[in-house]
Amino acid sequence: MDRSLVPHDWNTAGETAAFDWAAARVTIQDETLRDGAQGASVTDPPIADKRAFLHRIAGLGIQSVDLGFPASGPRAAADVVALAREVAAARLPLAATCAARTILEDVWPIAAATQASGVPIEVATFIGTSPIRQAVEGWTLDDICRRVETVVAGAVRAGHAVMFVAEDSTRATPDMLLAIGRTAIAAGAARICLCDTVGHATPAGAARLTAFVRDAIIGPVGGAIGLDWHGHRDRALGLANALAAIEAGADRIHATALGIGERVGNVAMESLLLNLYLLGADGGAWGERLDALPAYAAHAAAAYGVPIPPGQPVVGPDAFTTATGVHAAAILKARAQGDAWRAELVYSAYAPAVVGRTHRVAISPFSGASNVRWWLSDRGLDADDDALVAEILRAAKASIRALTESEILAIVGSLAHRTG
């Protein structure tokens, strides 16, 4: 291949101290079954759909899953037990987590689920760490530290690994984080989770916070404590913040299918995994199973009653569809040159096949003859019939949207009838 024709990558060009993504060892926690279910417009799926979704999660190579918040009600508790039993029965390679407030009563349903299933479940105990939460709740810093110490130590005594979740940590002061984080670790927490609970952070802020906790809280105890990032996307910065957190030292990232969750949701799993692959994280290992993403997303959309937006990156119907004449013409020219690689990338940031997709063409008011010929060829119709191409293109130019398949086929049939 002529290397001069390979796209230049400004993402890495000229960097002298670039982050070594190939050496990064990042694990992923799927939060769809817990945080995803908290979205105001979703429906809570039946347990059969949740069980099946566990298999979708494992099929992507995701390492851990939040099974839910069992203290929130009887159904949630029963579902956590059923899901933990599914992990055990199917021998799914998934570590399990459950959410809990910093009250011991929230730990007991998690302990019961472990006893009923035999699956070790990490306790993710959370409490607000920002001054605004402290003021609203009437907590003092001593109150927070006391609650954290009691619940973390109690969960550890009950035989659970514990992740301390610093809710709203992107708006917490350094002094508060130091006191609360050190308390959690001293009580036995094996992981600290930084939460951008209201989507406040920018990538620079996410990086500073992560580096601070890595160096000032985890560093003094020898670095054996894991560091998670859980981010929301109220400012549409969720993915960028997650990547910045990884570069600053986070080793586990939380995400949900389609980004569903509280308010406008979380980091979208599809975009996160794709970017980890494109950046070469874990030596490129994430590229091995990304063709399972469309089925994963479709399952979540059906189970939670959330339609996939047309423009959703990676899995949206329009993600690899072009209706523009210039774009379609360039792709067809690359195909005609016999260069499949160039055809895949001339108008795409990555090959659609990576995520189990293919390029598609639509015929709209912005289309040209190339769109029509491509569309006809894909369906085994005569793409060299100039009269047919012109007729379809006239209809498209007179429309206010892309023509539907039935509309185009009606033109094909009408012209065939007139000339038959």
BELTACOR-V894245 format. One record per backbone hydrogen bond with DSSP energy under -0.5 kcal/mol. CO is the residue of the C=O (numbers start at 1). NH is the residue of the N-H. E is the energy in kcal/mol with one decimal. If there is no record, write none. Layout:
co	nh	e
CO	NH	E
CO	NH	E
//
This chain:
co	nh	e
1	3	-0.8
2	5	-2.0
3	6	-1.4
8	10	-0.8
9	12	-1.2
9	13	-2.0
12	15	-1.8
19	21	-1.5
20	23	-0.7
20	24	-0.7
21	24	-0.8
21	282	-1.0
24	26	-0.6
24	282	-1.4
27	253	-2.2
28	30	-0.5
28	63	-0.6
28	64	-1.8
29	31	-0.6
29	255	-1.9
30	66	-2.6
31	34	-1.0
31	35	-1.0
31	36	-2.2
32	37	-0.8
34	38	-0.5
35	38	-1.3
36	39	-1.3
39	42	-1.1
43	45	-0.7
46	49	-0.7
46	50	-1.6
47	51	-2.8
48	52	-2.2
49	53	-2.0
50	54	-1.6
51	55	-1.0
52	56	-1.3
53	57	-2.4
54	58	-2.5
55	59	-2.2
56	60	-0.8
57	60	-1.1
57	62	-1.4
58	61	-1.7
63	95	-2.7
64	30	-2.5
65	67	-0.7
65	97	-2.0
68	99	-2.3
69	72	-2.3
70	73	-1.0
73	77	-2.3
74	78	-2.5
75	79	-2.6
76	80	-2.1
77	81	-1.8
78	82	-2.3
79	83	-2.7
80	84	-2.6
81	85	-2.3
82	86	-1.8
83	87	-2.3
84	88	-2.0
85	89	-3.3
86	90	-2.6
87	92	-1.8
88	91	-0.6
92	94	-2.3
95	65	-2.6
96	122	-2.8
97	67	-2.9
97	68	-0.5
98	124	-3.2
100	126	-2.4
101	103	-1.9
103	106	-1.8
103	107	-0.5
104	107	-1.3
104	108	-1.1
105	109	-0.6
106	110	-0.5
107	111	-2.3
108	112	-2.4
109	113	-1.9
110	114	-2.1
111	115	-2.3
112	116	-2.4
113	117	-1.6
114	118	-3.0
118	120	-0.5
120	96	-0.7
120	122	-0.5
122	98	-2.4
122	124	-0.6
123	125	-1.0
123	163	-2.9
124	100	-2.2
125	165	-2.9
126	102	-0.8
127	167	-1.4
130	134	-2.4
131	135	-2.5
132	136	-2.4
133	137	-2.5
134	138	-1.0
134	139	-1.8
140	144	-2.1
141	145	-2.5
142	146	-2.5
143	147	-2.3
144	148	-2.7
145	149	-2.6
146	150	-2.3
147	151	-2.3
148	152	-2.6
149	153	-2.0
150	154	-2.0
151	155	-2.6
152	156	-2.3
153	157	-2.4
154	158	-1.4
155	160	-2.4
156	159	-1.8
161	123	-2.8
162	164	-0.6
162	190	-2.4
162	191	-1.4
163	125	-1.3
163	165	-0.6
164	166	-0.7
164	193	-3.0
165	127	-1.6
165	167	-1.6
166	169	-1.3
166	195	-1.3
167	129	-2.5
168	171	-1.6
169	172	-1.3
171	131	-0.7
173	177	-2.4
174	178	-2.6
175	179	-2.3
176	180	-2.7
177	181	-2.8
178	182	-2.2
179	183	-1.6
180	184	-2.3
181	185	-2.2
182	186	-2.4
183	187	-1.7
184	188	-0.5
184	189	-2.6
185	188	-1.2
190	226	-2.4
191	164	-2.7
192	194	-0.5
192	228	-3.0
193	166	-2.7
194	196	-0.5
194	230	-2.8
195	169	-0.9
195	170	-1.3
195	197	-1.3
196	199	-1.6
196	232	-1.5
202	206	-3.0
203	207	-2.3
204	208	-2.3
205	209	-2.6
206	210	-2.3
207	211	-2.6
208	212	-2.4
209	213	-2.4
210	214	-2.6
211	215	-2.6
212	216	-3.3
212	217	-0.6
213	217	-1.4
213	218	-2.6
214	219	-1.9
218	221	-1.6
218	223	-1.6
219	222	-1.9
226	192	-2.4
227	251	-2.5
227	252	-1.4
228	194	-2.5
229	254	-2.4
230	196	-2.7
231	267	-1.0
233	236	-2.0
237	241	-2.8
238	242	-2.1
239	243	-2.4
240	244	-2.1
241	245	-2.4
242	246	-2.0
243	247	-2.1
244	248	-1.4
245	249	-0.5
245	250	-2.8
246	249	-1.5
251	27	-2.6
252	229	-2.0
253	29	-2.8
255	31	-3.1
256	259	-1.8
256	269	-3.1
257	260	-1.9
259	266	-1.1
262	265	-2.7
265	233	-1.9
267	256	-2.5
268	272	-2.3
269	273	-2.7
270	274	-1.9
271	275	-2.3
272	276	-2.3
273	277	-2.0
274	278	-2.8
275	279	-2.3
276	280	-0.6
276	281	-2.4
277	280	-1.0
280	283	-1.0
281	284	-1.6
281	286	-0.7
282	285	-1.2
284	287	-1.7
285	288	-1.6
286	289	-0.7
289	292	-2.1
290	293	-1.9
292	296	-2.0
293	297	-2.9
294	298	-2.5
295	299	-2.3
296	300	-2.0
297	301	-2.7
298	302	-2.3
299	303	-2.7
300	304	-2.7
301	305	-0.8
301	306	-1.9
304	43	-1.9
305	307	-0.6
307	309	-0.6
309	312	-1.9
310	318	-2.5
312	316	-2.5
313	315	-2.3
316	319	-1.7
318	321	-1.4
320	360	-2.7
322	362	-2.7
323	364	-0.6
324	328	-2.5
325	329	-2.6
326	330	-1.9
327	331	-2.2
328	332	-2.4
329	333	-2.2
330	334	-2.1
331	335	-2.1
332	336	-2.5
333	337	-1.5
334	339	-1.9
335	338	-1.8
338	340	-0.8
339	343	-2.1
340	344	-1.9
341	345	-1.3
342	346	-2.0
345	348	-1.1
351	354	-1.9
352	355	-1.5
352	357	-2.4
353	356	-1.7
360	322	-2.2
362	364	-0.6
363	403	-3.0
364	367	-1.9
366	325	-2.4
368	371	-0.8
368	372	-1.3
369	373	-2.8
370	374	-2.4
371	375	-2.7
372	376	-2.7
373	377	-2.6
374	378	-2.5
375	379	-0.8
376	379	-0.8
376	381	-2.7
377	380	-1.7
381	383	-1.1
382	385	-1.0
384	386	-1.3
385	389	-2.5
386	390	-2.4
387	391	-2.1
388	392	-2.4
389	393	-2.3
390	394	-2.2
391	395	-1.8
392	396	-2.1
393	397	-2.3
394	398	-1.3
396	399	-1.2
404	408	-2.2
405	409	-2.7
406	410	-1.8
407	411	-1.4
408	412	-2.2
409	413	-2.8
410	414	-2.4
411	415	-2.6
412	416	-2.1
413	417	-2.0
414	418	-2.1
415	419	-1.9
416	420	-1.1
//
